[in-house]
Amino acid sequence: MDAIVTSVSDDDLNTRLAATVHHTRTARGLSVSVLAERSGVSRAMIGKIERGDVQPTAALLARLAAALELTLSELIAHAEGNGRRLARADEQPVWSDPDSGYRRRAVSPPGNGPLELVEVELPPGTHLAMIADTHASIHRQLWMLEGHLELHEDDDVHHLGPGDCLQLGDPASRTFINSTPKPCRYLVALCKHPR
């Protein structure tokens, strides 16, 4: 597969992520100390993230998002948002985890719609652990596009290949493993249930 490209630079998206974390925290009336306690991320690291001094990993962003009562996808979508209904392929923002190389492309137009599509690519040898989020109101399905993925949901293990589609269960700690020598790609469809 060709590399995923975007007209939105990683630096620009990281700057918007920093502003989004800060804005969401302050809008919820949370101090850095409270966010640190809820997320398990140190106050110093939160400060560095909010100032844009560091590019946070997917695992760190997921912990902050859960503490802010958002999914990782929602947090990144807020940073990407521009209110348009069309997301052309070359304009779809891509975010890369600096540690694992995990790449996330926001396929759907940014906004607050009930459905969101996200394309994920895991490089060979990736072992990515994500904490359980608190959002039972989000329905998720994962559709494998290319390669093979081993997905652990707490005690359940799923081995997925091209064309397989898995409905993710209740909020759980998940580990995504690509132990093959080739990248794997999958599409995640997220649908928000009415609250």
Buried (B, 14 or more C-beta within 10 A) or exposed (E): EEEBEBEBEBEEBBEBBBBBBBEBBEEEEBEBEBBBEBBEBEBEBBBBBBEBEBBBBBBBBBBBBBBBEBBBBBBBBBBBBEEEEEBEEEBBBBBBBEBBBBBBBBBBBBBEEEEBBBBBBBBEEBEBBBBBBBBEEBBBEBBBBBBBBBBBBEEEEBEBEEEBEBEBEEBBEBBBBBEBEEBBBBBBBBEBEEE
